[in-house]
Amino acid sequence: MSNALVIRTRDAAISGHDLNRQLRRASSIEDVKGVADKAAALLKYAKLAKRSRAEQNQWGLVMLLAWRRMGELLNAMDRHRGRPAKGSQLKRLSEMGIDSNQSHRWRALTKISPEDLGMIL
């Protein structure tokens, strides 16, 4: 990603490199969800600030990569099969704040390589 991919706020500057680094280090759904939420907010800001289309696409790519990573984490998790047993430690999607449509979309993104996602944008 280019060095131009930086959003400056009153408190700090946020770059695409920072979010990519956070995404690589993220090991839980909550961590990745935080990165995806930041990328979505920065994409919205870039649109409102009428930044270049290339910059908007870069923030969108960071968001898509975060969603793809969430799909990978969801695929790796143990899932409920049928009705859960009493005392089961497995979390439901709803307990993680994820609906079934989001889960399906994120898992579908895992079938597309990160390089191909970049080419789509």
C-alpha positions as CSV (number, residue, x, y, z in Angstrom):
1,M,0.0,0.0,0.0
2,S,1.2,3.5,-0.7
3,N,2.4,5.9,1.9
4,A,-0.5,8.3,0.9
5,L,-2.9,6.0,2.7
6,V,-2.9,8.0,5.9
7,I,-5.8,9.6,7.8
8,R,-4.9,12.2,10.3
9,T,-7.1,12.9,13.3
10,R,-6.6,15.2,16.2
11,D,-5.0,12.5,18.3
12,A,-3.0,10.5,15.8
13,A,-2.4,9.4,12.3
14,I,-3.8,6.1,11.1
15,S,-2.2,4.4,8.1
16,G,-3.1,1.4,6.1
17,H,0.2,-0.2,7.1
18,D,-0.9,0.1,10.8
19,L,-4.2,-1.6,10.1
20,N,-2.5,-4.3,8.1
21,R,-0.1,-4.9,10.9
22,Q,-2.9,-5.1,13.4
23,L,-4.7,-7.5,11.1
24,R,-1.7,-9.9,10.8
25,R,-1.3,-9.9,14.6
26,A,-5.0,-10.4,15.3
27,S,-5.8,-13.9,16.7
28,S,-9.4,-13.5,17.8
29,I,-12.7,-12.5,16.1
30,E,-12.9,-9.5,18.4
31,D,-9.5,-8.2,17.3
32,V,-10.2,-8.6,13.6
33,K,-13.7,-7.1,14.0
34,G,-12.0,-4.0,15.5
35,V,-9.7,-3.7,12.5
36,A,-12.7,-4.1,10.1
37,D,-14.7,-1.5,12.0
38,K,-11.8,1.0,11.8
39,A,-11.3,0.3,8.1
40,A,-15.0,0.8,7.5
41,A,-15.0,4.1,9.4
42,L,-11.9,5.3,7.5
43,L,-13.5,4.3,4.2
44,K,-16.6,6.3,5.1
45,Y,-14.4,9.3,6.1
46,A,-12.4,9.1,2.8
47,K,-15.7,9.2,0.9
48,L,-17.0,12.2,2.8
49,A,-13.7,14.0,2.5
50,K,-13.8,13.4,-1.2
51,R,-10.4,11.6,-1.2
52,S,-9.2,9.9,-4.3
53,R,-10.9,6.8,-5.6
54,A,-7.7,4.9,-5.2
55,E,-7.4,5.7,-1.5
56,Q,-11.0,4.8,-1.0
57,N,-10.4,1.4,-2.7
58,Q,-7.3,0.8,-0.5
59,W,-9.4,1.3,2.7
60,G,-12.1,-1.0,1.2
61,L,-9.4,-3.6,0.5
62,V,-8.2,-3.4,4.1
63,M,-11.9,-4.0,5.2
64,L,-12.3,-6.9,2.8
65,L,-9.1,-8.5,4.0
66,A,-10.3,-8.1,7.6
67,W,-13.6,-9.8,6.7
68,R,-11.7,-12.6,4.9
69,R,-9.6,-13.1,8.1
70,M,-12.8,-13.3,10.2
71,G,-14.0,-16.0,7.7
72,E,-10.8,-17.9,8.3
73,L,-11.1,-17.7,12.0
74,L,-14.8,-18.8,11.8
75,N,-13.9,-21.8,9.6
76,A,-11.2,-22.8,12.2
77,M,-13.6,-22.7,15.1
78,D,-15.5,-25.7,16.4
79,R,-19.2,-25.3,15.6
80,H,-22.4,-26.4,17.2
81,R,-23.9,-29.4,15.4
82,G,-27.6,-29.5,16.1
83,R,-28.8,-28.6,19.5
84,P,-26.0,-27.7,21.9
85,A,-25.4,-29.9,24.9
86,K,-26.0,-28.5,28.4
87,G,-22.9,-26.8,29.7
88,S,-21.3,-26.5,26.2
89,Q,-18.4,-24.0,26.1
90,L,-18.9,-23.3,22.4
91,K,-20.0,-19.8,21.6
92,R,-22.9,-19.1,19.2
93,L,-22.5,-16.6,16.4
94,S,-25.1,-14.4,18.1
95,E,-23.1,-14.3,21.3
96,M,-20.2,-12.9,19.3
97,G,-22.4,-10.2,17.7
98,I,-22.3,-11.9,14.3
99,D,-25.4,-12.8,12.3
100,S,-25.6,-15.8,10.0
101,N,-25.5,-13.7,6.8
102,Q,-22.3,-12.0,7.8
103,S,-20.8,-15.4,8.7
104,H,-21.7,-16.8,5.3
105,R,-20.2,-13.8,3.4
106,W,-17.0,-13.8,5.4
107,R,-16.6,-17.6,4.9
108,A,-17.2,-17.1,1.2
109,L,-14.4,-14.6,1.0
110,T,-11.9,-17.2,2.2
111,K,-12.4,-18.9,-1.2
112,I,-10.8,-15.9,-2.9
113,S,-7.1,-15.3,-2.5
114,P,-5.9,-12.0,-1.0
115,E,-4.1,-11.2,-4.3
116,D,-7.3,-11.7,-6.3
117,L,-9.2,-9.4,-3.9
118,G,-6.7,-6.7,-4.6
119,M,-7.1,-7.2,-8.3
120,I,-10.9,-6.9,-8.0
121,L,-10.6,-3.4,-6.7
